[in-house]
Amino acid sequence: MTAVWRYGRPSLVVLLAALAVGVPLWLVAVTSAKPQAEAIKPNLDLPRHWQPASNYADAVSQGEMLRGFLNSLLVVVPSVILVLILGAGAAWVFARRKSKLVSAAYALCISGLLLPPAVITIVMELRQLGLSNTRPGMIAVYTGMYLSTSIFFMTGFIRAIPMELEEAARMDGASPSRIFWRIVLPLLRPVIATATIMVMLYAWSDIFYAFFVLGGGDRATLPLNLYQVASAQLYLNNWHLVFAYVVVMSLPMVAVFLVGQRKIVSGITSGAVK
């Protein structure tokens, strides 16, 4: 009995995880392919009449997904770039310099992992700076929110990099900026891929902060755009269009995860070989 439980416990955990993730995905996928009459009450049954192409086409056109997709790109991509560059630069300093001031600054920077952002304060500050309802304001919010996570992961990774690599470059006359861009940053590819996936996943699907900062309108991102369309009753009882919208909105994140996953595995493998 003990042996059965020992080998059956991992299988049970995997089965429960597959059900917890697979059932919602299956519900979204099959509902997005049903006609309206079958999708009024979403269920796990297969569609009797398949129409995924028309559902996705209607979701893209009626939901103004192209505008939302462009708005999401204009907000998420600059946020990710700033988080990675600023996080890598700060992490390099925190990992290589030892002093009480640096330690205090590091503790302050990673405190964002524990302290939730104050939405009211953020909105009031953006209004004072004239960045409310603007893309730069949204980029600043995302950068500040996820910079702590980036610094935390990258600092630990840089501490594991041998100092001899940087010392050899300094002896050859390399400047600090050249060492950072040519030595440190390329070695951070695995953790950069991880941070990119995490930041893009949260920022791409965010609707809470986008609602307070952007407020909707022509600057609405994909999740906020879906909320506006649903609130306007354009998608009333049209669950097939709502789920089709969700499927199309999730495809870029699936692609980013697949590409990032390969980079993580390749980076770890190349590091082990070297």
N, C-alpha and C positions, 0 to 999 in steps of 0.2 A: 504493500500500500504506500509505503514511504517513497519507493522508487517511482511509482506511478505519479504521485503528487510532485516529485522533483522534476520529472520530465514534462508533466502535464501543465504545471504552473506557467512556464513561459508561453506555451501554446494558448492557454486561457487568456493571458494578458494581451497577446497579439490579437486574439479573436475579439476581445472587448474593444481594443483600440480600433480595429478594422470596422466594427459595427458603429462605434461612435463617430468615425469619420466617414465611413462609406455610406451609411444610411442617408444623412443629409445631402451628400453629393449625388446619390442616386435619385433622391426626391427632386432636386433642382434639375438634373439632366433630363429625366423622363417628363417632367412637367413642362419644360421648355420646348418639348417636341409635340405637345398635345394641342388640339384645337381648343377654342375658348370653352365650349360646352363641357369638355372633359376636365378642364383645368379649374373650374369654378371651386371645386373642393379638392385641393392637392392631395394626392395619395401616391403610393409606391407602385401602382399598377402600370404595366406597359401601355402606351397609347394604342387605341384601336385604330386611329387614323393618324399617321405620322405627317407632320408639317413643320419640321425644324427650320427649313430654309425660309419660308415665309414669316415665321415667328421672329427669327433673327433679323431679317430685313426690316420688318415693322419696328422692332426694338431700336435698330440703328437710326431709322428715319424719323419715327414719331418721337423717340426719346432724345433726339439731338445728341447722339453719342459722339459724333465726330467733334463737335464743339467741346463737349466735356472731356474727351480724350486729349485734345490739344491743351485745354486748361490744366489737366492733371500733369501732363508732361512739363508744361512751363513752370509748375510749382514743385513737382517731385524731383525732377532731374537736377535743378540747381541746389535743392536742399541736400540731396545725396552727395553731390560733389563737395559742397561746403563742409558737410559733416565728416567726410573722409579726409579731406585735406587738413582742415583745422584739427580734427581728432588725431591724425597721424603726427602732425607737428607738435601738438601739446603732449602727446604720449611719449614722443622721443625725448622731450625735455624732462618729463616726469620720471622716465625710466633711467636716464643717464646722470642726472644731477641729484646730489644728496644734500639736503639742508632742511631745516625746520620750515622755512618759508615755502620751499617746493612741496614738502609733504602737506602743509596746510592748504596750499593751492590745489593739490591733487584731491584731498578730501573734499574741498569745496566743489570741485568740478564733478566728482562722481556722486555728490549728494543728490543730484537730479534723479538717480536711480531709485531713491527712497521717497523723496518729497514730490507729491503730485503737483503739476502746474496749476496755478491759481488763475482760472479762466477770466474772472472779473478783472483782476489786476492786469492781465495780459491785454484785454480789450481796452481798458482805460489808458494803458501806456501807448498802445498803438494809435489811439485817437490823439493823444498828446503829440506824438511824433508825426502825425499825418499819414500813417501807414494803414489805417483801418480800411477795410474793403479793397485792399490792393494785393497783388501777387507778391511784391517784396515783403509785405507784412506777414503773409502766410509762410513764405520761405524762411523768414527770421524765426517764426514760431517753431516750425519743424526743425530747423537747425539747432535751436536752443534746447528743444525737447530731447533730441536723440544724440546730441553731442556727448553727453555723459556716458551713454552705452558704448559709443565708439572709443572714447578715451580709456574706458575700463578694459575693454578687450585688447586694444592695441598696446597699452602699457605693459600688460602681462606678457604679450607676445614679444615685444622688443627686449624685455629683460632676459629672455631666453636666447637672444642673438648674441654671439660672442663679440666682446669688445675689440678683439684683435682685428676684426675686419675694418672697423672704423679707424683704429690706430694706424693700421697699415696705409689706409688712404690718406690720413693726415701727414704721415711721413713722406708720402709722394707729393705733398703740396696741395691736396684737395681742400677746398673751402667747406665750411659747415653745410652751406646750401647744396653744394655738389654731392657731399656725402649723403645728405638726406634724399635727394632725388635719384641718385645713381645706385646707392647701396641699400639704405634703409627701406625706402618705399617699395622697390621690387621684391624684397623679402617679405613684405607685408601682404602679398597677394592673397594667401588663404584667408587671413582675417578680414581683409578688405572685401572679399567676396561674401563672407558671412555678414559683415556689417551692411553691405549693400542690400542683401536680401532682407535683412531685418528692417532697415529703414524704409525701403520701398514698400514692403508688405504693410507696414503700419500706416505710412503716409498715403499710399495709394487707396487704401480702404477707409481712410478716416473721413468721418462726416461730422463728428462732434465739434472739433476745433474749427473745421472749415465753415461750419454753420455760423459760429460766432465771429470769426475773423473776416471771411469773405462775404457772408450774408446772402449769397446766391446771385441771381442775375446772369449777366453774360460771362462772369468769371467763375461760375460754378464748376467744380470738379465732377468727375464721374459719379461718385456716391452722392454728393450733394445734388447733382442734376437728377438722379433717380428719385431722391426724396421730393424734389420740387414737382416732378412729373406725377408722382403718386399722390402728392397733396392736392394737385390740381384736378384730381379724379380722372385724368386721362387714362390711367391704368386701372380704373375701378373694375373689380372682378376680372381683370385681365392678368391672372397669375402666370399664364403662359408667356406673356410679354415681359413681366417682371423678372421671371427666372431666366428668360433668354437674355435680358439685359445683364443679369448677374453673371451668366456664363461668359458672354463676350467681354465684360469688364475684367474678369479674372484671367483671361488668356495671357495678357502681357506678364502678369505675375508668375504664371506657370512657366513661361519661357525664361524669365529671369532666374527662377529657381533652378531650372534644368541647366542653364549655362553656368550659373554660379556654383552648382554642385560639382560640375566637372572641374572647375577651376580649383575648388577646395581639394578634391581628390588628387588632381595632378600636382598641386603645390605641395601637399604633404608627401607624395611619392617622390618628387624631385628632391625635396629636402632630406628624405631618408637616404636616397642614393648618394647624395653629396656627403 
